[in-house]
Amino acid sequence: MDPRRVLNARTTREKRCCPEARPDAIAGRFHADPAKLLVMSCVGQLVAGGYAEWNMLDNGDIQLRFNTGERFLLAKTVIVRLA
């Protein structure tokens, strides 16, 4: 079994309880900018494949967490690695 495909129970719970965290719901917010749409679509594929999860924060930014532990903040004009 590929360890990158294994989701822990917390990840699965968060995806079920947060309908706004669906990949198409987040990626769909960037139709006006083709470059952002492309990047968010690729990130959305990682989320859909089970390699990462993302949550929309109250300010509209997106926190992306990979199963390997890396965390990123996807802000309006910049992507920041948090851990």
N, CA, C and O atoms as a DFTB+ gen file, in Angstrom:
332 C
 N C O
     1  1       0.838      -1.182       0.000
     2  2       0.000       0.000       0.000
     3  2       0.883       1.245       0.000
     4  3       1.864       1.320       0.740
     5  1       0.536       2.196      -0.815
     6  2       1.283       3.438      -0.936
     7  2       0.972       4.329       0.270
     8  3      -0.190       4.695       0.453
     9  1       1.959       4.697       1.106
    10  2       1.682       5.487       2.316
    11  2       1.113       6.863       2.012
    12  3       0.447       7.453       2.862
    13  1       1.363       7.391       0.804
    14  2       0.801       8.701       0.473
    15  2      -0.703       8.633       0.280
    16  3      -1.378       9.657       0.383
    17  1      -1.249       7.451       0.003
    18  2      -2.678       7.306      -0.242
    19  2      -3.474       7.089       1.044
    20  3      -4.703       7.164       1.036
    21  1      -2.782       6.822       2.134
    22  2      -3.465       6.533       3.386
    23  2      -3.894       7.837       4.041
    24  3      -3.073       8.724       4.274
    25  1      -5.166       7.945       4.333
    26  2      -5.697       9.125       5.018
    27  2      -5.959       8.771       6.466
    28  3      -6.489       7.700       6.760
    29  1      -5.598       9.646       7.356
    30  2      -5.912       9.369       8.748
    31  2      -7.373       9.729       9.017
    32  3      -8.017      10.380       8.195
    33  1      -7.886       9.309      10.154
    34  2      -9.298       9.521      10.474
    35  2      -9.638      11.001      10.560
    36  3     -10.741      11.397      10.183
    37  1      -8.722      11.824      11.046
    38  2      -8.981      13.260      11.177
    39  2      -9.194      13.899       9.800
    40  3     -10.101      14.713       9.626
    41  1      -8.368      13.534       8.836
    42  2      -8.490      14.083       7.488
    43  2      -9.852      13.733       6.896
    44  3     -10.528      14.600       6.342
    45  1     -10.251      12.488       7.008
    46  2     -11.528      12.051       6.456
    47  2     -12.683      12.785       7.125
    48  3     -13.620      13.204       6.445
    49  1     -12.634      12.948       8.440
    50  2     -13.696      13.654       9.155
    51  2     -13.804      15.097       8.701
    52  3     -14.907      15.599       8.482
    53  1     -12.670      15.771       8.558
    54  2     -12.700      17.175       8.166
    55  2     -13.276      17.348       6.774
    56  3     -14.007      18.308       6.529
    57  1     -12.971      16.457       5.867
    58  2     -13.498      16.579       4.518
    59  2     -15.008      16.403       4.503
    60  3     -15.700      17.096       3.756
    61  1     -15.529      15.496       5.308
    62  2     -16.974      15.255       5.339
    63  2     -17.735      16.405       5.974
    64  3     -18.836      16.734       5.531
    65  1     -17.172      17.019       6.998
    66  2     -17.926      18.024       7.728
    67  2     -17.764      19.423       7.148
    68  3     -18.421      20.351       7.619
    69  1     -16.926      19.605       6.161
    70  2     -16.663      20.932       5.606
    71  2     -17.007      20.961       4.122
    72  3     -16.110      20.790       3.296
    73  1     -18.271      21.170       3.750
    74  2     -18.622      21.152       2.331
    75  2     -17.928      22.237       1.532
    76  3     -17.736      22.067       0.328
    77  1     -17.540      23.358       2.157
    78  2     -16.860      24.421       1.436
    79  2     -15.428      24.035       1.096
    80  3     -14.771      24.738       0.328
    81  1     -14.932      22.940       1.646
    82  2     -13.562      22.515       1.391
    83  2     -13.468      21.577       0.191
    84  3     -12.392      21.043      -0.076
    85  1     -14.556      21.362      -0.535
    86  2     -14.504      20.521      -1.732
    87  2     -13.607      21.174      -2.767
    88  3     -13.646      22.394      -2.929
    89  1     -12.794      20.386      -3.475
    90  2     -11.860      20.972      -4.440
    91  2     -12.524      21.862      -5.484
    92  3     -12.000      22.930      -5.799
    93  1     -13.660      21.448      -6.023
    94  2     -14.298      22.273      -7.052
    95  2     -14.863      23.565      -6.479
    96  3     -14.954      24.562      -7.194
    97  1     -15.246      23.570      -5.202
    98  2     -15.775      24.782      -4.580
    99  2     -14.676      25.828      -4.403
   100  3     -14.918      27.019      -4.597
   101  1     -13.481      25.394      -4.039
   102  2     -12.385      26.329      -3.845
   103  2     -11.783      26.740      -5.187
   104  3     -11.584      27.930      -5.432
   105  1     -11.492      25.777      -6.055
   106  2     -10.888      26.103      -7.351
   107  2     -11.825      26.955      -8.196
   108  3     -11.363      27.744      -9.021
   109  1     -13.112      26.813      -8.008
   110  2     -14.077      27.576      -8.784
   111  2     -14.090      29.060      -8.477
   112  3     -14.716      29.827      -9.208
   113  1     -13.420      29.490      -7.419
   114  2     -13.387      30.905      -7.050
   115  2     -12.414      31.703      -7.902
   116  3     -12.353      32.923      -7.754
   117  1     -11.648      31.070      -8.788
   118  2     -10.560      31.740      -9.484
   119  2     -10.757      31.795     -10.996
   120  3      -9.773      31.818     -11.735
   121  1     -11.992      31.817     -11.474
   122  2     -12.252      31.822     -12.913
   123  2     -11.755      33.091     -13.599
   124  3     -11.440      33.043     -14.788
   125  1     -11.670      34.216     -12.907
   126  2     -11.282      35.485     -13.526
   127  2      -9.799      35.512     -13.908
   128  3      -9.423      36.227     -14.837
   129  1      -8.967      34.764     -13.225
   130  2      -7.523      34.763     -13.480
   131  2      -7.101      33.368     -13.950
   132  3      -7.069      32.435     -13.147
   133  1      -6.776      33.211     -15.240
   134  2      -6.433      31.884     -15.766
   135  2      -5.229      31.238     -15.083
   136  3      -5.205      30.018     -14.919
   137  1      -4.230      32.025     -14.683
   138  2      -3.045      31.452     -14.025
   139  2      -3.418      30.874     -12.662
   140  3      -2.999      29.769     -12.317
   141  1      -4.210      31.623     -11.884
   142  2      -4.650      31.125     -10.582
   143  2      -5.535      29.905     -10.739
   144  3      -5.451      28.965      -9.949
   145  1      -6.380      29.917     -11.754
   146  2      -7.268      28.781     -11.997
   147  2      -6.450      27.524     -12.278
   148  3      -6.778      26.447     -11.779
   149  1      -5.396      27.651     -13.070
   150  2      -4.548      26.501     -13.380
   151  2      -3.867      25.959     -12.126
   152  3      -3.874      24.752     -11.888
   153  1      -3.286      26.839     -11.333
   154  2      -2.606      26.413     -10.104
   155  2      -3.588      25.764      -9.144
   156  3      -3.305      24.703      -8.589
   157  1      -4.744      26.395      -8.942
   158  2      -5.714      25.857      -7.996
   159  2      -6.318      24.546      -8.498
   160  3      -6.681      23.688      -7.692
   161  1      -6.430      24.383      -9.797
   162  2      -6.917      23.115     -10.335
   163  2      -5.915      21.994     -10.059
   164  3      -6.305      20.880      -9.708
   165  1      -4.631      22.291     -10.217
   166  2      -3.597      21.294      -9.917
   167  2      -3.580      20.948      -8.433
   168  3      -3.478      19.777      -8.066
   169  1      -3.679      21.952      -7.591
   170  2      -3.726      21.711      -6.150
   171  2      -4.987      20.928      -5.806
   172  3      -4.947      20.034      -4.960
   173  1      -6.096      21.251      -6.446
   174  2      -7.341      20.528      -6.222
   175  2      -7.235      19.060      -6.589
   176  3      -7.863      18.218      -5.948
   177  1      -6.448      18.737      -7.614
   178  2      -6.237      17.339      -7.979
   179  2      -5.463      16.597      -6.895
   180  3      -5.725      15.422      -6.638
   181  1      -4.510      17.280      -6.258
   182  2      -3.794      16.664      -5.139
   183  2      -4.737      16.385      -3.974
   184  3      -4.644      15.343      -3.325
   185  1      -5.646      17.325      -3.714
   186  2      -6.623      17.150      -2.646
   187  2      -7.571      16.000      -2.984
   188  3      -7.839      15.142      -2.143
   189  1      -8.074      15.987      -4.210
   190  2      -9.003      14.930      -4.625
   191  2      -8.330      13.560      -4.605
   192  3      -8.984      12.551      -4.340
   193  1      -7.035      13.520      -4.883
   194  2      -6.300      12.258      -4.866
   195  2      -5.944      11.766      -3.477
   196  3      -5.436      10.654      -3.327
   197  1      -6.202      12.575      -2.459
   198  2      -5.923      12.158      -1.095
   199  2      -4.525      12.484      -0.610
   200  3      -4.131      12.033       0.465
   201  1      -3.769      13.252      -1.366
   202  2      -2.416      13.610      -0.959
   203  2      -2.370      14.826      -0.039
   204  3      -1.358      15.063       0.620
   205  1      -3.450      15.595       0.014
   206  2      -3.484      16.813       0.818
   207  2      -4.929      17.130       1.183
   208  3      -5.870      16.515       0.680
   209  1      -5.073      18.091       2.059
   210  2      -6.406      18.611       2.393
   211  2      -6.296      20.117       2.482
   212  3      -5.226      20.662       2.752
   213  1      -7.422      20.786       2.250
   214  2      -7.396      22.239       2.360
   215  2      -8.649      22.722       3.054
   216  3      -9.709      22.100       2.983
   217  1      -8.501      23.843       3.723
   218  2      -9.609      24.479       4.433
   219  2      -9.587      25.958       4.106
   220  3      -8.525      26.577       4.032
   221  1     -10.764      26.515       3.913
   222  2     -10.866      27.943       3.687
   223  2     -10.937      28.640       5.047
   224  3     -11.752      28.283       5.898
   225  1     -10.085      29.622       5.235
   226  2     -10.059      30.381       6.478
   227  2     -11.106      31.492       6.430
   228  3     -11.649      31.790       5.367
   229  1     -11.385      32.096       7.567
   230  2     -12.394      33.155       7.649
   231  2     -12.088      34.348       6.748
   232  3     -13.011      35.002       6.262
   233  1     -10.815      34.639       6.520
   234  2     -10.448      35.792       5.703
   235  2     -10.410      35.471       4.205
   236  3     -10.061      36.338       3.404
   237  1     -10.760      34.249       3.818
   238  2     -10.787      33.865       2.413
   239  2      -9.523      33.181       1.931
   240  3      -9.506      32.633       0.829
   241  1      -8.459      33.198       2.731
   242  2      -7.243      32.481       2.382
   243  2      -7.482      30.981       2.548
   244  3      -8.444      30.563       3.192
   245  1      -6.601      30.185       1.962
   246  2      -6.746      28.740       2.004
   247  2      -5.517      28.142       2.663
   248  3      -4.387      28.478       2.307
   249  1      -5.738      27.257       3.623
   250  2      -4.635      26.546       4.247
   251  2      -4.572      25.165       3.616
   252  3      -5.553      24.422       3.634
   253  1      -3.421      24.823       3.060
   254  2      -3.199      23.553       2.384
   255  2      -2.262      22.723       3.245
   256  3      -1.179      23.185       3.606
   257  1      -2.671      21.493       3.581
   258  2      -1.853      20.598       4.402
   259  2      -1.652      19.288       3.649
   260  3      -2.613      18.595       3.315
   261  1      -0.389      18.960       3.389
   262  2      -0.068      17.688       2.751
   263  2       0.025      16.603       3.812
   264  3       0.331      16.887       4.969
   265  1      -0.238      15.365       3.423
   266  2      -0.192      14.244       4.359
   267  2       1.213      14.017       4.904
   268  3       1.369      13.376       5.943
   269  1       2.226      14.522       4.233
   270  2       3.604      14.379       4.683
   271  2       4.005      15.438       5.710
   272  3       5.119      15.401       6.233
   273  1       3.106      16.380       6.002
   274  2       3.350      17.359       7.050
   275  2       3.557      18.790       6.599
   276  3       3.478      19.704       7.420
   277  1       3.818      19.013       5.329
   278  2       4.019      20.383       4.860
   279  2       2.708      21.152       4.907
   280  3       1.644      20.609       4.610
   281  1       2.798      22.428       5.285
   282  2       1.613      23.296       5.338
   283  2       1.912      24.575       4.572
   284  3       3.005      25.133       4.660
   285  1       0.912      25.026       3.819
   286  2       1.050      26.243       3.027
   287  2      -0.165      27.124       3.232
   288  3      -1.268      26.631       3.470
   289  1       0.036      28.414       3.142
   290  2      -1.044      29.386       3.164
   291  2      -1.167      29.945       1.749
   292  3      -0.230      30.552       1.232
   293  1      -2.320      29.737       1.131
   294  2      -2.573      30.235      -0.216
   295  2      -3.360      31.527      -0.074
   296  3      -4.585      31.508       0.049
   297  1      -2.651      32.650      -0.093
   298  2      -3.269      33.961       0.066
   299  2      -3.627      34.517      -1.310
   300  3      -3.444      33.841      -2.322
   301  1      -4.131      35.732      -1.347
   302  2      -4.618      36.324      -2.593
   303  2      -3.510      36.462      -3.630
   304  3      -3.737      36.177      -4.806
   305  1      -2.332      36.886      -3.229
   306  2      -1.256      37.133      -4.198
   307  2       0.027      36.368      -3.915
   308  3       1.021      36.569      -4.614
   309  1       0.037      35.496      -2.912
   310  2       1.265      34.824      -2.536
   311  2       0.947      33.457      -1.921
   312  3      -0.128      33.251      -1.359
   313  1       1.902      32.529      -2.040
   314  2       1.829      31.244      -1.362
   315  2       2.977      31.196      -0.358
   316  3       4.138      31.371      -0.726
   317  1       2.648      30.958       0.911
   318  2       3.642      30.966       1.980
   319  2       3.725      29.585       2.598
   320  3       2.706      28.997       2.959
   321  1       4.955      29.057       2.722
   322  2       5.127      27.782       3.411
   323  2       5.158      28.036       4.904
   324  3       5.968      28.825       5.391
   325  1       4.266      27.359       5.637
   326  2       4.175      27.553       7.070
   327  2       5.018      26.535       7.834
   328  3       5.629      26.877       8.846
   329  1       5.058      25.317       7.372
   330  2       5.829      24.261       8.059
   331  2       6.223      23.188       7.087
   332  3       6.874      22.216       7.470
